[in-house]
Amino acid sequence: GSSTDMYFQVLEGTCHDTFASLLCSDPESGLVTGLTAGNQYFVRVYSYYGDSRQDFKICVGTLPQAPANDECDNATVLTVNANLDCPVSTPGTTAGATNSMDQGPCYGNPDDDVWYSFEAVAEEHLVTLSNITSVIGGSTDMYIQVLEGNCGTLTSLECSDPESIMLDDLVPGNTYYIRVYSYGTGTVMNFNICVGTMPAPPANDDCVGAIALTPGGAFNTNPVVVSNGGATGTTGVPAPGCASYVTADVWYTVQVPASGSITVETNS
C-alpha cells in the first residue's frame, strides 16, 4: 500500500494474560505517563490501514527535567518590544513541564504549562507564539492564558486558543503573567514567544487627518498600503452600529468621478 500512517499501543501486564492498555496513538509519537520505574511495558505497533505495510524505526525516549519556568514563581521575564515586528522573541518548550493549576476559565489541558511575565509599558500589548513545532503528539495547537496579581493569588484576564492575543486596558508599570501550554493531552511543543507594542496612532486616526484616495479603473490602479495598528476610536462621531465596531477606526476621503459611481474596496 501507499499509506505511511501507523498506530501504536502501550500496555502493561503479561503476554496472553492480563494486559491493560495505557496509551493508544495514531500520531507516530505519544507521551505515556503514570509509569512505574523498574516495570516492563509492551509496545504494540501496526499499520493503520489493513492493506498497508511499513518499514520503520522505533525509539523510547525520556523527558528532560522540568524547565526552570515550570511554575509561576520562576516565570521567565520577557522583553517588551517597541513595535509589533517582535525583533526580540524568547524560545520556549513544554518538554518536562508539569501542571501548575487547573485551567480555570480557559480550555485545553494544562498538563505541560510553562510561565512568563512582562511589565506593561502601554495599555495595549500583543502576545504571540510563533515557530511552533511538535516534539511529541503531532499537534501544534497551543493555548495562552494571561493573568494578573501575585503567584498564588492570580486572576485570569484573557484566554486564547489562537496563538496570538491582543491585551487592552493594561496598567503601564504593572506585571502580568502568561501561562502557555499544549492544548491536547500528552503533547510537547517547542515555540517562541513575543510581547509586542501597538504603534502610535496613524496620521488618519481622526476625520480631520483623512487620507485622500484617487479613484482608478481597477483595484490595483491607485492602491494605498495602510494600517489601523495603533488607531483609536473617533469621538464626536456616532459609532457605525454594524460589523461589531470596537474602535480602531481610520479615515479616508474620495472625490466621486463624473460617472457618479464609486466602489470602495479593501484587500490584503
VOGU-3710 file (C-alpha; in Angstrom, 3 decimals, decimal comma):
1> gsstdmyfqv> 0,000/0,000/0,000  0,929/3,674/-0,193  -0,008/4,862/3,297  2,630/5,636/5,931  0,025/6,030/8,679  0,909/3,822/11,627  -0,575/3,179/15,064  0,843/2,047/18,376  -0,470/0,932/21,736  1,349/0,819/25,080
11> legtchdtfa> 0,309/-1,916/27,522  1,331/-3,315/30,876  0,930/-6,852/32,203  1,991/-10,222/30,803  1,620/-11,660/27,306  -1,668/-13,502/26,625  -2,821/-12,896/30,170  -3,816/-9,642/31,838  -2,815/-6,786/29,554  -4,037/-3,288/30,463
21> sllcsdpesg> -3,903/-0,603/27,775  -2,146/2,640/28,824  -1,965/4,596/25,574  -3,296/4,450/22,019  -1,736/6,799/19,469  -2,402/7,496/15,797  0,323/10,185/15,740  3,687/8,465/15,419  4,792/9,799/18,809  2,960/9,803/22,108
31> lvtgltagnq> 3,636/10,544/25,747  2,778/7,774/28,199  2,590/8,804/31,852  1,977/7,152/35,198  4,674/4,521/34,674  6,485/2,674/37,466  10,291/2,604/37,341  11,547/-0,975/37,034  8,354/-2,339/35,457  8,266/-3,819/31,955
41> yfvrvysyyg> 5,880/-2,380/29,374  4,886/-3,572/25,901  4,505/-1,534/22,717  2,235/-2,927/20,005  2,805/-1,374/16,543  0,660/-1,837/13,430  -0,381/-0,222/10,148  -3,442/1,965/10,476  -4,868/0,646/7,201  -5,119/-3,093/6,718
51> dsrqdfkicv> -3,777/-3,102/3,147  -0,545/-1,244/4,020  2,791/-2,408/5,393  5,692/-0,199/6,516  9,350/-0,305/7,431  10,075/1,911/10,432  12,272/2,681/13,398  11,062/2,795/16,996  12,572/4,611/19,960  11,761/5,139/23,636
61> gtlpqapand> 12,900/8,491/24,990  12,829/10,110/28,402  11,567/13,617/29,069  14,073/16,132/30,422  13,806/17,642/33,859  11,094/20,261/34,259  12,119/23,609/32,709  13,120/26,457/35,018  9,828/28,290/34,315  7,641/25,283/35,132
71> ecdnatvltv> 5,975/27,268/37,933  4,759/30,846/38,262  7,392/31,737/40,881  10,140/31,219/38,302  8,376/32,823/35,353  10,739/33,865/32,548  10,793/37,658/32,188  10,062/38,676/28,589  11,436/41,664/26,715  8,647/44,036/25,644
81> nanldcpvst> 9,203/45,034/22,019  8,604/48,618/20,955  6,551/47,515/17,922  4,607/44,555/16,542  7,515/43,226/14,448  8,902/41,460/17,534  12,643/41,620/16,795  13,191/40,054/20,235  11,397/36,778/20,919  12,124/34,151/23,562
91> pgttagatns> 12,433/30,404/22,797  10,413/28,061/24,986  9,446/24,422/25,410  6,856/22,423/27,313  9,128/19,348/27,484  9,190/18,068/31,048  6,727/20,701/32,277  4,028/19,759/34,785  0,562/21,059/35,614  0,612/24,115/37,906
101> mdqgpcygnp> -3,129/24,540/38,446  -6,494/23,948/36,798  -7,191/25,762/33,571  -9,854/27,834/35,377  -11,959/29,764/32,881  -9,766/28,633/29,973  -9,857/25,425/27,929  -7,362/22,757/26,902  -5,249/20,504/29,080  -2,528/22,374/31,023
111> dddvwysfea> -0,546/19,242/31,891  2,593/20,908/30,484  2,194/24,600/31,334  5,148/26,997/31,465  5,209/30,585/32,740  6,337/34,012/31,536  5,933/37,567/32,816  6,268/41,075/31,413  5,934/44,640/32,635  3,422/46,630/30,616
121> vaeehlvtls> 4,700/49,852/29,062  1,391/50,712/27,387  -2,306/49,973/27,726  -2,198/47,524/24,815  0,211/44,677/24,094  0,122/41,786/21,644  1,313/38,354/22,863  2,310/35,986/20,052  3,509/32,393/19,848  5,493/31,513/16,712
131> nitsviggst> 7,774/28,825/15,243  5,690/26,146/16,958  6,966/22,611/16,372  5,660/19,342/17,745  8,103/17,252/19,764  5,527/14,663/20,858  1,983/14,063/19,686  1,901/15,633/16,222  -0,362/18,577/17,087  0,906/22,182/17,146
141> dmyiqvlegn> -2,215/23,592/18,834  -1,220/25,714/21,834  -3,090/27,819/24,395  -2,351/31,154/26,088  -3,684/32,436/29,416  -2,850/35,916/30,705  -3,175/36,648/34,425  -2,522/39,464/36,873  -1,737/39,600/40,574  0,826/37,615/42,550
151> cgtltslecs> 1,735/33,954/42,140  -0,715/32,009/44,271  -3,435/34,689/44,053  -3,645/35,265/40,308  -6,720/36,486/38,452  -7,287/35,328/34,875  -7,674/38,172/32,349  -7,696/36,536/28,926  -7,702/33,071/27,336  -6,714/32,364/23,744
161> dpesimlddl> -6,661/29,211/21,627  -5,329/31,208/18,649  -1,584/31,652/19,068  -1,825/35,440/19,423  -3,882/37,619/21,744  -4,364/41,383/21,956  -4,438/42,684/25,530  -6,022/46,027/26,330  -6,826/48,089/29,417  -3,445/47,182/30,894
171> vpgntyyirv> -1,799/49,402/33,509  1,693/50,573/32,490  4,202/49,543/35,142  2,178/46,527/36,287  3,486/42,970/35,883  1,378/40,417/34,010  1,840/36,651/33,766  1,494/34,459/30,680  0,777/30,763/31,033  1,463/28,702/27,896
181> ysygtgtvmn> 0,589/25,053/27,326  -0,255/22,472/24,666  -3,983/22,241/24,030  -4,107/18,436/23,968  -3,105/15,716/26,399  0,327/14,128/26,220  1,752/16,567/23,660  5,013/18,513/23,838  5,900/21,679/21,887  8,825/23,959/21,160
191> fnicvgtmpa> 7,952/27,561/20,350  8,913/31,232/20,500  7,001/33,836/22,495  6,956/37,593/21,996  5,287/40,651/23,548  4,718/43,479/21,071  3,515/47,057/21,486  0,998/48,838/19,295  2,428/51,714/17,232  1,436/55,337/17,708
201> ppanddcvga> -1,926/56,292/16,148  -1,648/56,774/12,362  -1,975/60,207/10,765  -5,531/59,433/9,613  -6,692/58,276/13,039  -9,233/61,126/13,069  -11,544/62,564/10,415  -9,506/65,788/10,118  -6,467/63,727/9,024  -8,299/61,651/6,427
211> ialtpggafn> -6,138/60,354/3,545  -7,344/61,238/0,036  -7,932/58,250/-2,262  -7,562/58,515/-6,048  -10,189/56,533/-7,991  -8,904/54,059/-10,583  -10,354/51,674/-13,124  -9,269/48,587/-11,161  -8,410/47,808/-7,573  -4,633/47,879/-8,072
221> tnpvvvsngg> -4,559/51,135/-10,099  -4,057/53,547/-7,195  -3,867/51,445/-4,038  -2,606/52,799/-0,739  -0,914/50,474/1,754  -2,203/51,393/5,188  -2,897/50,032/8,665  -5,200/50,618/11,608  -2,496/49,485/14,028  -2,491/51,905/16,953
231> atgttgvpap> -5,718/53,567/15,821  -8,198/54,784/18,434  -11,924/55,348/18,449  -13,179/58,614/16,994  -15,001/60,930/19,369  -17,845/63,194/18,316  -18,975/60,860/15,523  -21,694/58,215/16,044  -20,473/54,600/16,012  -21,404/52,842/12,760
241> gcasyvtadv> -23,728/50,398/14,517  -22,595/47,465/12,369  -19,813/44,900/11,955  -19,033/44,641/15,690  -17,331/48,051/15,789  -14,882/48,250/18,698  -12,960/51,452/17,823  -9,578/51,414/15,988  -11,042/53,259/13,000  -9,082/55,213/10,352
251> wytvqvpasg> -10,325/57,781/7,846  -10,180/58,442/4,066  -11,787/60,826/1,566  -12,628/60,275/-2,080  -13,983/62,566/-4,802  -16,666/60,841/-6,862  -15,849/60,928/-10,619  -18,149/62,236/-13,358  -19,807/58,823/-13,688  -21,385/59,386/-10,294
261> sitvetns> -20,377/55,901/-9,179  -17,603/54,743/-6,881  -16,590/51,358/-5,474  -14,598/51,179/-2,235  -12,612/48,007/-1,738  -10,095/46,693/0,798  -7,757/43,806/0,181  -4,618/42,321/1,703
//
